[in-house]
Amino acid sequence: MTGANRFVVVANRLPVDRAETASGWEASPGGLVAALAPVLRRHKGCWVGWPGEADTQVEPFEFEGIQLQPVTLTRHDYEDFYEGFSNSSLWPLYHDLIVAPRYEAEWWESYRDVNRRFAEATAAAAAPGAVVWVQDYQLQLVPGLLRAMRPDLTIGFFLHIPFPPPDIFRQLPWREEVIRGLEGCDLIGFQRAEDEENFRTLVGASAPRTGTFPISIDPGAIARGGEGDVATLRESVGSPRTLLLGVDRLDYTKGILQRLLAFESLLEQGMLDDAILVQLATPSRERIDHYRQTRREVEEAVGRINGRFGEVGRPVVHYIHRSVPKSRLGVFYAAADVMLVTPFKDGMNLVAKEYVACHSDGTGALVLSEFAGAAVELRQAFLCNPFDLPSVEEAIRAAVAGDPGAMRAMHAWVTEHDVQRWATDFLEAL
């Protein structure tokens, strides 16, 4: 059975969320959706993914000119495929064992089963000779399964997170099956040359065609979001001389605690004059133990720092643990004098690029972990080693002094190398 769609995107989630609108749906925020939606419309395309609701059957539907093919997941699927194998096995493994992965046979069976359902849905949606682009670590078996079902298809895969060194990847009990899944591709894209080299070293001569395609953002969209009332935001946090900002999912890979400890140490040493830190921490995977532990440690640090250095009505750390609308984030970026992006490991980290996009005038400064994929491109940032607290402290101190030339150079890079260029480069190579 074949469908009528000449271009199919396959991702863990559909590009829509439930909403109180006439259609009942709204477009999800994010660069991937913005980049691929025009291509899908132009090529009579389809997006295959989970609608975000467990145990709910959603029929195929059209949204803003794009055909959407929902894949149903049960609560058990969500727990074992998503929370289990994807985020308690693969996620820590691919992020260099920051925490110890767990390898459960039941999780693997669920991962394999869900990947097969995604492959079957894709095979049914794709027209003869169609191009299929599979996204990210949750669906690494799909290319191989799809190749067996539909050898006529052209299949690409993009890994949004790092690919680990071979010695780490070999821990995975089902490593051969994952590699066979990826070998079904015509092209595999990675964020960094280092990730591509890790994969090619692991697989050897049998590796499919690969390439490095660093993902990016829609700089115009995020910059327009920064056109709000910056003065009002700065006034609401006490009009400090220096406003430092962190924007992250509350994930143990992001190094949030380390930046808080560095900020605390600088305050203790009297190295920061009239400075406050705003940390936006979006809830993430809160049923998983390591994520709950990370939240406890971060919130304990926030309380301790405010207890030591804050005043009544004037905390030195403003902490928000909820989602902030994308339309509002630009104001935070534009208001911040220093952006802190300090992950232990990150495939890219688009927050760094979003901040740069909001500072076309050269104001602001970016403190960036050398282990973020963005560090390869944003070389003028104040790079630091998040495993070394004095390194983070020194980067913050240097960033407070600022360098307008550095921000202008990074802004020019991000503007030229946007998400549309990323998608075009990959699809042309495919």
C-alpha positions in Angstrom: 0.0 0.0 0.0 1.3 3.4 -0.9 0.1 7.0 -0.3 0.1 10.2 -2.3 2.8 12.2 -0.3 6.0 12.9 -2.2 7.7 14.2 0.9 7.2 12.8 4.4 8.7 14.0 7.7 8.7 11.4 10.5 9.2 12.7 14.1 8.3 11.6 17.6 5.7 14.5 17.8 3.4 16.0 15.3 4.0 19.7 14.7 0.8 20.7 16.5 -0.6 21.0 20.0 -4.2 20.9 21.3 -5.7 24.4 21.6 -9.0 26.2 22.0 -9.2 27.2 18.4 -11.7 26.4 15.6 -9.6 23.5 14.4 -8.8 22.3 18.0 -5.0 22.6 17.2 -2.3 25.2 17.0 1.2 25.0 15.5 4.0 23.9 17.9 6.7 26.4 18.6 10.2 25.5 17.3 12.6 25.9 14.4 12.0 22.4 13.0 8.4 23.1 12.3 9.1 26.6 10.8 11.8 25.1 8.5 9.9 22.2 7.2 6.3 23.5 6.9 7.0 25.4 3.6 8.7 22.3 2.1 5.8 20.1 3.1 3.2 22.5 1.6 5.2 22.8 -1.6 5.6 19.1 -2.1 2.2 17.9 -1.0 3.9 16.6 2.1 2.9 14.7 5.2 4.1 14.7 8.8 4.0 11.4 10.7 4.1 11.6 14.5 2.5 11.2 17.9 -0.2 13.8 18.7 0.9 14.1 22.3 -2.0 12.3 24.0 -1.7 8.8 25.3 -4.4 6.2 24.7 -6.1 8.6 22.2 -6.9 7.6 18.6 -6.7 10.6 16.3 -7.6 10.3 12.7 -5.4 11.7 9.9 -6.2 15.4 9.3 -4.9 18.5 7.5 -3.5 21.5 9.3 -2.5 24.7 7.4 -1.9 22.8 4.2 0.0 19.9 5.7 -1.3 16.3 6.0 -0.8 15.0 9.5 -0.6 11.2 10.1 -1.0 10.5 13.8 0.6 7.4 15.4 -1.2 6.2 18.6 0.8 5.6 21.7 -0.6 4.0 24.8 0.3 5.0 28.3 2.5 1.9 28.5 4.2 3.0 25.2 4.9 6.4 26.7 6.4 5.0 29.8 8.6 2.4 28.2 9.4 3.7 24.7 9.7 7.4 25.6 10.5 7.8 29.3 12.2 4.4 29.4 14.4 3.5 26.4 14.5 6.9 24.7 15.2 9.1 27.7 16.6 6.7 30.4 18.7 4.6 28.1 19.7 6.5 24.9 19.7 10.0 26.2 22.3 9.5 29.0 24.3 7.1 26.7 24.5 9.7 23.9 25.4 12.5 26.4 28.6 10.8 27.5 27.2 9.0 30.6 26.6 12.2 32.6 24.3 9.9 34.5 24.3 6.1 34.3 21.9 4.7 31.6 19.5 1.9 32.4 19.1 -1.0 30.0 15.8 -2.8 30.4 14.7 -5.5 28.0 11.0 -4.4 28.3 11.9 -0.8 27.3 13.8 -2.1 24.2 10.9 -4.2 23.1 8.6 -1.2 23.4 11.1 1.0 21.4 11.3 -1.7 18.7 7.5 -2.0 18.6 6.8 1.8 18.4 9.5 2.2 15.7 7.7 -0.5 13.7 4.4 1.4 14.0 6.0 4.6 12.8 7.6 2.8 9.9 4.3 1.2 8.9 2.5 4.6 9.1 5.2 6.1 6.9 5.1 3.4 4.4 1.4 3.8 4.0 1.6 7.6 3.6 4.5 7.8 1.2 4.0 8.0 -2.6 6.1 5.8 -4.9 9.7 7.1 -4.9 9.0 9.7 -2.2 11.6 11.4 0.0 11.3 10.5 3.7 13.2 12.5 6.4 13.3 10.8 9.9 14.1 12.9 12.9 16.1 12.1 16.0 17.1 9.4 18.5 13.6 8.1 19.3 13.2 6.7 15.8 16.6 5.2 14.9 15.1 1.8 13.8 12.6 3.4 11.4 15.0 3.8 8.4 15.9 0.1 8.4 12.4 -1.1 8.9 11.1 1.3 6.2 13.8 0.2 3.7 12.6 -3.4 4.0 9.0 -2.3 3.5 9.5 0.3 0.8 12.9 -0.1 -1.1 11.7 2.6 -3.6 12.0 5.4 -1.0 14.8 7.9 -0.5 15.4 8.0 3.3 17.3 10.6 5.3 17.8 10.7 9.0 19.0 13.6 11.2 20.3 13.2 14.8 19.6 16.3 16.8 21.6 15.2 19.8 25.3 14.1 20.0 26.5 10.7 18.8 28.8 9.2 21.4 32.4 7.8 21.0 32.4 4.2 19.9 33.6 2.9 23.3 30.5 4.4 24.9 28.0 3.4 22.3 29.2 -0.2 22.5 27.7 -0.4 26.0 24.2 -0.6 24.5 23.0 -4.2 24.5 21.1 -3.7 21.3 23.8 -1.7 19.5 23.7 -3.9 16.4 20.0 -3.5 15.9 20.3 0.3 16.2 23.1 0.4 13.7 21.1 -1.8 11.3 18.3 0.6 11.6 20.5 3.6 10.7 22.1 1.7 7.8 18.7 1.8 6.0 19.4 5.5 5.3 20.6 7.1 2.1 22.0 10.0 4.2 22.5 10.5 7.9 23.0 14.1 9.2 24.8 15.1 12.4 25.2 18.3 14.2 29.0 18.3 14.5 31.8 16.8 12.5 32.9 15.1 15.8 29.5 13.2 15.9 29.8 12.2 12.3 33.4 10.9 12.9 32.2 8.9 16.0 29.6 7.2 13.9 31.9 6.5 11.0 34.6 5.1 13.3 32.1 2.8 14.9 30.5 1.5 11.7 33.5 1.5 9.4 33.4 0.8 5.7 29.7 -0.3 5.8 28.6 3.2 7.0 25.9 4.8 4.8 26.6 8.3 3.4 26.8 10.9 6.2 27.2 14.6 6.5 27.5 17.4 9.1 24.5 19.9 9.0 24.4 22.2 12.1 20.8 23.1 12.8 19.8 26.7 13.3 16.9 29.0 14.0 14.5 31.5 12.3 16.4 34.7 13.5 13.8 37.1 12.2 11.0 35.4 14.2 12.8 35.4 17.5 14.2 38.9 17.0 10.6 40.2 16.4 9.7 38.7 19.8 12.4 40.9 21.4 10.7 44.1 20.3 8.6 44.2 23.5 9.1 46.4 26.5 12.7 45.6 27.6 12.8 48.5 30.1 9.7 47.2 31.9 11.2 43.7 32.2 14.4 45.1 33.6 12.5 47.4 36.0 10.5 44.4 37.2 13.7 42.7 38.4 15.1 45.8 40.1 16.8 47.6 37.2 20.2 45.9 37.9 23.4 47.1 36.3 23.9 43.6 34.9 21.1 41.1 34.1 22.3 37.5 33.5 19.9 35.0 31.9 19.6 31.3 31.6 16.9 29.6 29.5 16.8 25.8 29.6 14.7 22.7 29.9 15.3 21.5 33.5 17.6 18.7 32.4 20.7 17.3 34.1 22.7 17.8 30.9 22.2 21.6 30.9 24.6 22.6 33.7 22.1 24.9 35.4 23.4 24.1 38.9 27.0 24.8 37.8 26.1 28.3 36.6 24.3 29.0 39.9 27.3 27.9 41.9 29.6 30.1 39.7 27.2 33.1 40.3 27.2 32.4 44.0 31.0 32.2 44.2 31.4 35.5 42.3 28.9 37.2 44.7 30.8 35.8 47.6 34.1 37.2 46.3 32.5 40.6 45.6 33.2 40.2 41.9 29.8 41.2 40.6 28.4 44.6 41.3 24.6 45.0 41.2 23.9 41.9 39.2 20.9 39.6 39.2 20.3 36.2 37.4 17.0 35.2 35.8 16.7 31.4 35.3 13.9 30.1 33.2 13.7 26.4 33.7 11.0 24.6 31.6 9.7 21.4 33.3 11.0 18.3 31.6 10.5 14.5 32.1 9.7 15.0 35.8 8.7 11.4 36.3 12.3 10.3 35.8 14.5 10.2 39.0 17.5 12.1 37.6 15.3 14.9 36.5 13.6 15.2 39.9 17.0 15.2 41.6 18.2 18.0 39.3 15.2 20.1 40.2 15.8 19.6 43.9 19.5 20.6 43.6 18.7 23.7 41.5 15.9 24.9 43.7 18.0 24.4 46.8 20.7 26.5 45.3 18.3 29.2 44.3 16.9 29.4 47.9 20.4 29.4 49.4 21.8 32.1 47.2 18.7 34.4 47.7 19.0 33.7 51.5 22.6 34.7 51.5 22.6 37.7 49.1 19.1 38.8 48.5 17.1 41.5 50.3 13.4 41.7 51.1 11.6 42.4 47.8 14.9 42.0 45.8 16.1 38.5 45.2 19.4 38.1 43.3 18.1 35.0 41.5 14.7 35.1 39.8 13.7 31.5 39.1 10.7 30.5 36.9 9.8 26.8 36.7 7.2 26.8 34.0 7.0 27.2 30.2 7.4 30.7 28.9 5.7 31.4 25.6 8.1 31.7 22.6 6.6 35.1 21.8 7.8 36.3 25.3 11.3 34.8 25.2 12.6 37.4 22.9 12.0 40.1 25.4 14.1 38.2 28.0 16.9 37.7 25.4 16.9 41.4 24.4 16.9 42.5 28.1 19.8 40.3 29.2 23.4 41.7 29.3 24.9 38.2 29.6 23.4 34.9 28.4 24.6 31.7 30.3 24.6 28.5 28.2 26.6 26.0 30.2 25.6 22.4 29.2 27.8 19.4 30.0 26.9 18.2 26.5 24.6 19.4 23.8 23.9 18.5 20.2 23.6 22.2 19.3 21.7 24.4 21.9 19.5 26.8 19.9 19.0 29.1 22.9 22.5 30.4 22.3 21.6 31.3 18.7 18.3 32.8 19.7 20.0 35.2 22.2 22.5 36.3 19.5 19.7 36.9 17.1 18.2 39.4 19.5 21.4 41.5 19.7 22.0 42.9 16.2 23.3 46.2 17.7 26.3 44.4 19.3 25.1 44.6 22.9 25.2 41.6 25.2 27.6 38.8 25.7 27.4 35.0 25.5 28.9 32.6 28.0 28.9 29.2 26.2 30.1 25.7 27.1 32.8 24.4 24.9 30.7 21.1 24.8 27.7 22.6 23.2 27.5 22.1 19.4 26.9 25.9 19.0 30.5 26.5 20.2 31.7 25.2 16.9 30.0 28.1 15.1 29.8 30.8 17.7 33.6 31.1 18.3 33.5 34.6 19.6 31.5 33.6 22.7 33.1 33.4 26.1 33.8 29.7 26.1 34.0 27.8 29.4 34.3 24.2 30.7 31.2 23.5 32.9 33.1 20.7 34.7 35.5 23.4 36.0 33.8 26.0 38.2 36.6 28.6 38.0 36.4 28.4 34.2 32.7 29.3 34.4 33.4 32.1 36.8 36.1 33.6 34.6 33.9 33.4 31.5 31.1 35.3 33.4 33.6 38.0 34.6 34.9 38.4 31.1 31.4 38.5 29.6 30.3 41.3 32.0 32.9 43.5 30.4 31.4 42.6 27.0 32.8 42.9 23.4 30.4 44.5 20.8 32.5 43.2 17.9 32.1 39.6 19.1 28.3 39.9 19.2 28.0 41.6 15.8 30.1 38.8 14.2 28.0 36.1 15.8 24.8 37.9 14.8 25.9 38.0 11.1 26.7 34.3 11.2 23.3 33.3 12.7 21.5 35.5 10.3 23.2 33.9 7.3 23.1 30.3 8.5 19.5 30.1 9.5 17.1 27.1 9.8 15.9 27.4 6.2 19.5 27.0 5.0 19.9 24.0 7.2 16.8 22.3 5.8 17.8 23.2 2.2 21.3 21.9 2.6 20.2 18.6 4.0 17.5 18.0 1.5 19.7 19.0 -1.5 22.4 16.5 -0.2 19.7 13.8 0.2 
